[in-house]
Amino acid sequence: MLYRLLYSLLIYLALPIVLFITYRKRPGQVGYQKRWPELLGWVPPLPSTAQPLWIHTVSVGESLAAIPLIRALKAAHPELPLLVTTTTRTGADQIAKLGDLVEHRYAPLDYPDAVWRFLQRTRPRALVIMETELWPNWLAACAHRQLPVVVMNARLSERSCQRYQKVRRVFAAMSSHLSLILCQHRDDAARFLRLGVPSERVQVTGSLKFDIQLDQDQIEAGQQLRSQIGPRPVWIAASTHGGEDEQILAAMTQVRQQLPTALLILVPRHPQRFDSVASLCDSQGFTMARRSQQETITAKTQVYLGDTMGEMPLLLQASDVAFVGGSLVPIGGHNLLEPASLGKATLTGPHYFNFADVTRQLCDSKACVVVTDTDDLAASLITLLQDEEKCQQMGMRAFDVVAANQGAQAKTLAAIVHSCGLKP
């Protein structure tokens, strides 16, 4: 296909820049270290000679959602080798928690020779992609080898659908290599059908993220942290982005005018921003404690900076109200299901388009409130933090929404087993 030749030419021209950006160690990031050749397909050989099932999970969120299904798949097929790839180091850290259940490699960049080299060295029997991480050369190489490709937990926003419609022939060429698309919601399935994907290759299995299984040790540790904090109003701003922290701290200033003992747990989305957010808190005069430095929360602490990775359930459990970031700025929001599954009253900003269906379900159940700006966020927080009963009712409704939508794991597992030619 002409489009793929042009695409490959462009990315080859950009390869020096890509490698420089990839290999450069940036402040706050661990990077790929000695494993960076894996990005070009130079992956170490797998210990088993049997063909593995290749599962790609991109980063932290996708890895966390996929882990319960990976465990279930391994329990049902203990003899099946599983190869899990991620794009990021933070995603790799989550997959490492699976121990010997899987082999981890970094995913190859979408260069034809890198993909060919990766497939030659790993010899997978099929590819299962978490959510909608579609790369033209990956899909073409799998099609050339007649490997089934299944997209699980697939979602397609209206915005992305409209973009694909502008290059419909390109999308048709890519999607023709997909064996099955397992969608989170009916809206997602309808958009894939609008783009011309045959109905027999589209199913609605639900969101794996509703089948959330939080670490009980973290929940208990969160309860202990809440006891240490004491009887104070506590809210969390989770997964925040640049341009959002300033708004959150401004809202915190308003909250403390009404509730002087309130505590904010502030958790930036990306580790490379931990230090800059800490500096921002200091510059605005907030008394801060940093979790990474094991600093104690005292009565004078106004902001507790959650500058660690993989502890979101713990920090959510220690809070009364959760604001989920990436939504006061046009990022598209982040998953509301972690706080919902913990029974927390939840707030989000107006830019939640990446999680529109989940947000709509929670809002329709009066389990979530959409705030428009800093003042609206502060007002909603003051209302909830002053009304314990209302806060608890919202949290219970959120929990009920999660419970009502569970079951995607079993449906997804059955579809993967069938499409990849595994024995039921």
N, C-alpha and C positions, 0 to 999 in steps of 0.2 A: 504494500500500500504506500502511495506517495506521501501521505501525511506522516507515516511512521519513519520514512526515510528522512524527511525534512526535520522531524522531531529529533531523531537520532543525531543528525548532523549538528543541530543547534546545541544539543547537550554535550556532544564531544568538544565543540568549540569552547564550551564553558567549563570543561573538566578541570583545567588548572585552578580556576577560581573555586570550584566546588571542593577540590582537594585541600586548598589552602584554608577555606572556611571550616572544613571538617577536621583537619589536623590541628589547627590553631587551638591552643588551650586558652579559654576565656575565663576571667575571674568568676569564681563560684561554680565552675563546671569541672567535672572530673574528666570528661571526654572519653574517647575510645581507647586511649593509651596504645599499647602494642597490638591491639586487635584491629586497628584501622584497615589493614589489607583485606579483611573480611568484606568490607564495603565494595571491593572490586572482585568479589567472588573467590578470593583465596582463603577459603574456609578450611579448618582442620578436618580430616576424615572422621566420619562417624564411627563409633565403636561397634555398631551392629552392621552386619552385611545385608540385613533385611531392608526392604524399601520402607522408609518412614512416611508418616503423614506429616506434611509440612503445614504448620499453622503460623500465620503472621499476625502479630498483635500491636504493631506500631510503637505505642508508648505506655505510660503508666495507666491511664484510664482504661484503655482497651485490654491491657494485660490483667488488671484486676477483675474486669468483667469476664474474661475468658478463663481464668484460673479454675473456678468451680466446674466449668464444662470440661476442661482438660483433665481434671481429677476423675470426673465421671466417665469420660472416654477411656481413660487408662484402666479404671476399675472394670469396665465392661470388656475391654480388649487388652489384657495385661501383656500379651505377646507383641502388640503393635508398637514399634518404635515411634516416638513423637519428636519431631524437630520443630522447635519454636523459634521464630525470628522476631526481632524488634528493630526499630529504627534508632531508638534512643538508649542511652546508658541507664536512665532512670527506669525505663521499661524492662531492661535486662535485669536490673536489681530485683524487680518484682518476680520475674520468671525464675530467678535463682532460688526463690523460696520453695520452688517445687522439687528441688534437690535432684535425685537420680530418676525421677519420673520422666524427665524430658532432657533432650540435648538443646542447648541454646547456641545460636549463631546470630551475628548481625546480618540483617537483610542486605542483599546486593543493591547497589545503586542501579538505576534503570538504564544501564548501558548494555548493548547486546552481548559483548564479550564477557562482561561481568556476570550477567544472568546465565549465559551459557556455561561459564566456568562453575558457577554455584550449582546448577542443575547436574552437571557432569560429576561433581564431587559428592553430592548428597543423594542423587537418584530418588527423589520422592515419588510416591505413588499417586499423590493428589495434593492440591493446594487449597487450604481453607483460610480465607481472609476475614479478619475481624473488622466489621463495619465496612466502609466503602473506600478502601485504599487501592485504587486501580491504576496500574502502571502499564502503558502500552507494550513495552518490550517483555515484561514479565508474562503478560497474558499471551502474547504471540509465541513466546518460547514454550510455554506450557501447551498451547494448542499444537505446536509442531511435534511435541512429544506425546500428544494425545492424553494429557493429564487432565482429569476433571478439576474444575476450579469452582469452588463454592464460596459465596460471600455470605457470612453469617452476621446477624445483628445489623443488617444493612439499614442505613437511613439516607434519605435524599431530601434535602430541604427544598422549598419552593424556589429559593434563590439559585441553588445549584442546578435545579431542573431547568430553569430558564436559561442559564448559561449553556448547558448542554444542548438545548434546543437550537442555539445559534450555530452549533457545530454538530448537527445531528448525525451527519455521515460518519464523523470521527467517533462519536459515541457508539453508533451502531457497529462500527468495525471492532471496537474494544469489547462491547457487551456480547458480541457474537461468540466470543471465546469463553463466556461464563456458562457453566453447566446449570447453576441454580443460584437464585438470589433469595435469601431468607430475610424478610423485612421485619423491622421492629413493629411497625404500625400500618394500618390500612392506607393512611395518607402517603407513606413512603412507597408502598406497592403501586398505588394509583399513578404516582409520578414516573416510576419505571415503565409502567404500561404506556403512559403518554409518550414516552421516548421510543416506543416501538419494541420493547422487550416482549417476546412471546409470553402469554399468560401461563403456559405450562412450565416456564422457568422462573416463575415468581410465586413465592409463598409468604404468608404472614405467620410468623412463629412467635412474635412478641419480643420484648426487649430482655436480653440476658441480664441487663443491669437491674431489672426488677427482682431477679432471683439472687439478690445480693446476700452474701454471707460474710458478715463482718467478724473480725477477729475478736473472740470473746475476751481474750486477755487485754486487748486494747480498750474494750468497753469497760472492763473492771478497773483498768488504770485510769480511764477518764472519770469514773465515779470517784476514785480516790483523789484525783486532782480537784474535782469539784468540792470535795469535802475540805481539802486544804485551802481552797479559795475562801470558803465560808459563805455566809448568807448575804451575798452581794448579787445585784443584777449582772448577768454575764451574757454578752453576745459575741458571736464570731463572724468575721468577714473572711470567707474561705475562697481560696483560688483567685486572688486579686491580681489585676494587671496594672501596668503603667498608666497613669492618668486617672486611676480609680482610687488609689490609696489616699490621695489628697482629698477626694470627696468623702471618703469614709472617715478620715480624721476630722474633717469639718463637721460631719454628722455626729461624731463622738463628742465634739465640743458642745453641741446643742444638747445631746443626751445628758451630759454631766451637769448642765445647768439645772435640769429637772431632777436628775438622779446622781448626786455627787459621788456615790460609792460605786458607780457602774464600772465594769471592767470590759475592755475590748480584747478579744483574742484575734490577732491579725495574722493571716497566713497567705503570703504571696504565692502565686502559682508556680513561679520558676525560681530555682535556687540561686541563679546568678543575680537576682534582685534582692536577696535577703539583706545584704549590707546597705544597699541604697535606701531600702525601706526603713531600716534601723536609723540611718542618718536623717531621713525625713521626720521620723517620730521625734528624734532628739531636737532637730531644728525648730519643730513646732512646740517644744516645751513639754512634751508628754513624758511622764515617768514610766520607764520601760524596763521589762525583764525579758531576756532572750532564752528561749527553751534550749537552744543548742549549747549554751554555756551553763545550763542547769541553775540558772538564777532563780531565787525564791520569789514567789509572788507575795508581796506584803500588802498591808492596808493602803499604802501609798502608791502601789503600782496601778497605772491607768491603762497601759497597753502591754499585753503579753504577746511577744512576737514568736509565732510558730515557725521558726526557721530550721525545720528538720523535714525529712522526707518520709512518707509512709505512715504518718501518725494522724491523719485527718480524722478517722473515727474516734480516736482518743480525745482530740480537741473538740470535736463536735459534741461528744458525750458530756463534756464539762461545761457546755453552754446551755443557755435557756432559749435563745433565739438565734437562728442561722441566716445570715445573708450570704448568698452564693454569687461570687464575682464573675468577671468577664461579661457583665450585663449592664453596668453603668457606662461602659464604653462599647463600641460596636464590634465586640469579639464574637458574640453569639451565645454567651452564657456557658455554664458548666452544669454538670449533672446534679439535679436536686434530690436524687434518690437516696444518697447517703444520709443527709439529715432527716429525710422523710422516714426512712427505715428505722431511725432511732427515735421517732416520735417527736421531732422538733418542729416548732413553728418556723416557717421558712419564708424568706423574702428574696426577691430577685429584681434586677433592674429591667428596663424596657427592651434591652437588646438580648433576647433569649431565643433567637431564631434557630439556633442549632438544636434546641431541646423544646421546640414548640409544642409537640404533642404531650410530653410529660408535664410541662408547665401548665398547659391547658387543663389537663386532667386534675392536677392539684388545685388549680384556681377554681375550677368548676365545683370542686368538693369543699371549697373554702378552707383549704389547707395551706395555701400559699397566697402571698400578696405581692403584686407587681408595683414597685415604687418607681417614680419617674425621675427623681433627682435627689440631691443632697437633703433638701428640706423635707421632702416626702419620706425619705429613708429615716431621718431623725424622728419625725412625727410618728411613724409606724412603730419604731423601736420603743419610743416612750410609752405609747399605748400598750404594747404587749408586755413590756417589762414591768409595767405598773399593774397589770391585770393577769395574775397567775392562772386564774381559771380559764380565761380566754386563750392564753398561751397553751395550756395543756389540751384544750379542746382542739385547737388547730393541729397540734402534734398528733393527737389520736386519729384525726381525720387523714392526716398524711400517712400514718402507718397503715390505715385501712386501705388507702389507694394502692400502696405497694403490695399488700397481701392479696388484693383482688386481681392483680396483674401477673402474679407469679405463675410459673409453669413453662416458661419459654425454653428452659434448659432441656427438658425432656423432648419437646418437639424438635428443637434444633439438633440434638444428638441423634434422633431417629432419622432426620433428613440427611445428615452428614454420613451416617452409616450406610444408608441406601445409595446415595449419590457417589460415594467413594468406593463402592463395591466391597464393603466390609460385611462380615457375617453378622446378622442381628443378634 
